[in-house]
Amino acid sequence: MTTLRRLPFLRLAFIAALALAFPASAREVPYLTAQELDLVAILPPPVVNGSAADAAEQAEVLATQQAASAERVAKAQRDGAETLPVLLDDALGKPIEMRALPALGRLFDRLDATEGAVIAPTKKAFDRRRPYLSNGAIKPLVRPSVSGSYPSGHTTWSTVAAIVLGQMVPEKRDIIFARAADYALSRVVGGMHYLNDLEGGRRAGTAIVVAVMARPEYQADFAAARAELRAYLGLAP
């Protein structure tokens, strides 16, 4: 009898454990897939691993690391999180509390899922080796990533976010894009990416937004999130 009474609790505990194991963005349905947006066919390829051009790009990363202050390295470490509160920092003039913005959260959960679905096979196809794995002088100053380096996933995501948020809050577009660029540079400071990876990420992010904008489900999610965010910021509808 005791076991039978515990079964509902155990089921709830199991469901909770699954929810923790799989982030919301991983459970969300992407707006589109890699089959619908083939970035390998769109992006220019990266340089060849082990080539002279590769060595030149490694030198750029090393110079960026050597020029970075302790404060900039700490910022790069904070920027490792792909979340809107971290990305936006103080760009909107008010801290972003995602619990107060459920519509914005739903929109970005699906955008996160879209970015992951499109970028993962693209990285695998290009197979660009990360800087810190190619050159022992380049240090992994942030949490190491071992997937392909090109294009930068963080830059793809931050570009998507900057474009979408810039459309929602055009009054803050310039500061949003400036922050997104600095966020992307954190990946070079951390030894995870080359500057060319960032350019690939900006192109990839732009392509993703252009593609999803035509989807009715995205348009509905965007409209709800825009109204919610502008009200949260005290801006006119």
N, C-alpha and C positions, 0 to 999 in steps of 0.2 A: 504493500500500500504506500509506503514511504517513497519507493522508487517511482510509482505512478504519479504521485503528487509532484515529484520533482521534474517530471518530463517537460511540462510547459516552460519551466525556468531554464532547463537545459537547452530547449529549442531556441529560446530568446538569447541565451548566452552564445549559442552557435552562430545565430544571425548577427549578433553584435561583433563577434570575432571576425566574421567575413567582411563586415563593413570596415573594420579597422585594417584588414589585410589588403583591401582593394580601395584605394582613394576614390573620391567621388568622380574625378575626371576620368579614371580608368573604367568606371561603370557607365558613364554617359555615352550615348550614341554620337559619333562624330557627324558633323554636317556633310562631310564627304570623305572619300577614301583615296588611297594612293592610285587605285585604278582609275579614279575619276580625275585626279590631278597628278600627272606623272612629272614630278620635278626633275627627274633624270633627263627627260627630253627637253626641259626648259632651261636649266641652269648650265652655265659654262663649267666644264670640269675643272677640278683643282689641279695643282701641279703634281708631278709624279714623285712619289716617295723616293728619297735617296738621290734626287736630281740636284743640279746646281741651284735651280729655282727654289727647291725645298730648303737647301742650306741658307739661302737668302731670307726666306720667310722665318726660319728658326732664329736667325740673327735679329730680326725685328722683334720677335717675342722676347728674346733675351734682353735686348735693349729696353723694352718696355718694363720688364721686371726690375731691372737694375735702377731704373729711374723712379720706380714707385716708392713712395714713403710708407712708413709703417701704417699710417692712417689710411692710405689708399689700399693697402693690402687687406686691412681689416674690413674696409668697405667691400672689396671684392669677395671676401668670405661671406659677408651678409647677403651680397647679391646672388649667392648661389641658390637661394630660394626662389622658385618660380611662382611667386604669389603677387597679387595686386598691391597689398599693403607695402611690400618690400620694393616693388618696382616704382610705385608712385611716390613713396617717401612723403615729402611735403609738397609735391607738384601741384596738387589741387587746393592747397591752402587749408586742408582739413584731413585729419587721419582717416583712413578708410577702414571701417569696421564691417567686415563681410557679413556678420550676423544680422546687421541692420539693412543689408542689401541682398535679399534672396534672389531677386530677378537678375541682378548683375552676376551673382554667383552661378546661377543656372546657365546663363549665357557663356560665361568663361569656363565652366566645366565642359561644355560641349566644344568650345574653341580649343581648350587644352587637349581634349580627346582627338580633335581634328589634327592639331599640330603633331601629336604623337603618331597618329595613323599614317600621316603623309611623310614625316621626316625620318622615321625609323628605317624604312626600306631605302630611302634616298641615301642615308649615311652608309648603309651596308653596300649599296651599289658602287658608290664612289670610293669607299675604303681608304680614306685619307687618315694617316697615322697622326695621332695627337702630338703636339710639340714636346711635352715632357717625356713621352715614350720614344721620341726620336733623338733627343739630345739630353745627355745627363746633366748639362749645365743649367738646363731649364727645370725649375723646381715646381712640383705640384703644390701651390700655395693655398689651394682650396680643395674641397672634397674631390678626389680623382674620379674622372669618368673614363671609361675604356671603349665606348662605342666610337664609331667613325667621327672624325673631326669636322668633316665638311658635309653639309653646311652646319653652322652653329645652331643647335636647338634652342639655346637660351635667346639668341638674337632673333631667330624666327619667331619665338613666342613673344618677345618684347616688341617686335615690329608689329605683329598682329594686334597686340594690346594697345600700342601707341596709336595706330590708325583708327581702331574702333573707338577708343576713348577720345581721340581727337575729334571724331565725328559727333560724339555725344556732348563734349564740352569744348567747342571750338575756341572759346575764350582762353583756354589753357593749352591750346595745341602746341605752341612753340616750346613751352617748358616741359610738356609731356615728351615730345620728341627728343629734346636735349637730354632728359633723364634716361630715356630708352637707349640713347647712344652711349652714355656713360655706363649704364648697366651692362651693355654688350661688351664694352672695353674691359670690364672686370674679368671677363673670361680669358682675355689675353694676359692681363696682370697675373691671373691665377695659373697660367701655364697650360690651360686647357685648349686654347684655340689660337689660330693664326689670324692675322688681320683679314686675309682673304676669306676665311670661314665666316667672318662677320658680314662681309659683303654678300656672300652666298645666303646667309640667314636673312638679310634685309630683302633680298630678291624673293626668297621663298615665302617670307611672311606676307609680302605684298601680293604675291600670287594667290596665297590662301584667302586673303580678305576679298580680293576681286572675285574669286570663285564662289565663296559662300554668300556674298551679297545678293546673288541671283536666287538664292533659295528662300522660298516663302517662310519656312520654319525659322530660318535665321532672322528674316525681316521682322517676324512677330516677336521673337526673343529680344532682338535689338531694341525695338520700340518700347517694350516694357522696361528693359534695363535702363534705357536713356531717361525715361520719365522718372524712374525711381532715383537714379543718381543725381539728376538735376534738382529734384526736390530735397534730397539729402544735403546737397551743397547750398541750398537756398537760392537757386538760380531760377530764372523764369522758364516756363515750360518750352 
